[in-house]
């Protein structure tokens, strides 16, 4: 793949978050990203309706020891929107990651949250010789629910998908955004958002219509047990039923992975509990124990700062990041 770089790197200080971001231009797409630090390469893949700025705290936590890259997936920031001429696949999203893996001098670690976790799984499956570690935070390979006969959880997912696609098809993005936000962040999330953030959230829903095809389409079905990367899966006790059941299926099929349950935080725990999330990521990246044993940890919420617990009445954790992701 031929590409060129433009722009300049974001670097060490938080005061430079507003600097122009670098982009890669391929023959087909433009990909924007954040890059900083030096050392082993860690690539961060964001959740739906968020953008790579969701990783600000994680980038700051890792940049002293790692070469950190946070990519914007299709339709976020300056990355090209999905064309819509066919159904999107996880492989399509994974193509955005390939140039960064190819440029890395050694193995890479992938960290993905929600939709980004499903993308990371697909990339790791196709680049087994380059992806050595995989950290999946509430991943959403929803097709597993159908394959495993988890009918009620699967139907719950389909209802949300149908709502988003129906609202998108009619141009009622605000209604689709309200349903999406309240489903993943808790009832009352949408009502708690200031009007300007609602507007930005709704405008950020467009890529999500295509992402449903990637995680639910025919090509989403994969033999995840064939992943060679050392893998950690993290989720919360109070997350949505489909996520809990995805974890149950993964534990049945790939028991040699490591599994970590947090006591609370919901689906958006990487944003609501950044301190504990960053400790979890850092520990797994540092762990040099070659003989991996299946583990199940239970982590308590970080009480070091007020407001770290999950509450549906809090302003949506995504909204301030969405406003900076475009």
Steps between C-alpha positions, in 0.01 A plus 500: 500500500638837400435793728640832603497692824384854549446722801710462813502277803321576821753467775574493864293780647125518537510862391561383144185292457362766269794488258431383143494122492712293261329298230589210274372521145465168319370444149153455648476678835627766733574378852559742787667400822674614815859387552743558785766332713766243420552134577288195415204590281150511652207575268173621652164445326201700621136415559205604286392865507818600682811551287863463600487785750331258739853372569649827626555377856639166377739669258633720779539196727691291241704750300807496726557128435328423170460626146126569515276537195126571520323465165171652393286235334278563195297819529672645808716809501674542165489129417300434184133407549388155391381515139182303562520323164501165683477370855796587717703215653745473786768429240426838340550678829813293561651632177532837673730339756727316256730793403586561865580132560714494186698803618562367851852355541376211715187337635205719593238490772139587416258652751137524394186617674154380391492522118874566506541172687327308221722674243808413706398133510466493122839665448673264742348200323644616168840616628598221742871557448483869584235537772639357822254639756131576487304693762124488446287735710134398474541372141189456284536204259120472514490215248624275782161535668321362196753220452472394865120509511487796739170603343369756750829690517531490122145632450578784742791602278290473184236731649760771560648450153158524338422820691827665398466399136134600482572841652801546276301405195237763577756763599382503863851476642401664826252225586751232403766670711267518800427127483868416449622719787237379747558136409876500551536767770179458695150644494506877535837548328351683202284724718807597705695621196518873426333587167827569317636160596181330388546661160861381474411152625222468243729608217753238613246217460542471123800262501318271741239401240776325303675358808197282575557323168863434596416329832180324394554419133585162353873579487509582872499130591855395581684224685624721780663202671762518224633831628866461592543828687512493875155637584328675789123557509360754748137582574285623788249322717236767423545503124227412250380141469639445147850589618480269801387214278770570240755464781336174613525360147862611464591338831347175384676506162836653591558425870876564471444875458512722806173645627450793736168614643460847646238556766334797327531759229267371232586464134682834498731414790818593307376862500325497837785318680813614309740449790410136560482440123850634450638291786339192348652572157843584638516188715411270212751667268776469762427140596783283368371167632518274195299219655158658477239350728127573470407748770191680619565819695242715672595866523337754726428851370761770545392715795806727490300779335140606549256410228676188374199278564243442229177695505250535220419850622851623427556679170588242236866406526528503122363843432799722585725272295271491201505876485875486442512201267417676176 
